[in-house]
Amino acid sequence: MGISIWHILVVVIVVFLLFGKGRVSGMMEDLAKGIKSFKKGMADDDDTPPKRIEDKQKDR
């Protein structure tokens, strides 16, 4: 017994009834902004080379 299309449809209807169309679309917009920001952060992180960690024995 897995999740069928009817289970998903019932969950979506309940969410719309509880939160309303405007609230759900606002949450989806916030989720999309978060994903976009995460992807941008990951892309920015690849541009900078990692810093080398010097051996502490060389300093002595």
N, C-alpha and C positions, 0 to 999 in steps of 0.2 A: 504494500500500500504506500504509494508515493504521493507527491504533491501533484495534483492535476490542475488543469486550467480553471476548473470550477473553484478549487480552494483559493487560488490566486485572485480570482474575480470577486469572491466573497470578501477577502481581506481588503481589496482595493475599495469596494463599496463601503465597508465599515469605516475605513480611514477617511473617505470623503464625507461620510455622515458625521463623524466625530469632529473633524477639523475644518471642514468646508473647503470649497474649491480655492479660495484666495489663500488660505493658510497653507494648503498643500503645495500650491505653486510657489509660494514664498520659500518653503522649506527646500523644494527642488532647486530653486535659484541659488539659495545659500549653499547647497550641496555642490552644485556645479562650480560656484566660485571657489569653494574649498579645494575641489579636485584640480581646477585650473591653477590655483596658487601652489598646490603641492607639486604639480608637474613642472611649473616654472622654477620652483625652488630646487627640484632635482636637476633640471637642466643647468641652472646657475652654478650648482655645486660641482658639476663636471668640468667647468671651465677653469677652475683654479687647481693647480697641481698640489698634491698632498705635501705637507711639510716633512722634511726629513728629521728624524729624531737621532741626535748624535749619541754615541756611546758615552756613558758617564765615565768610563775608564780612560777615554782620551783626554778628559778634562783634568784628570789627576796628575 
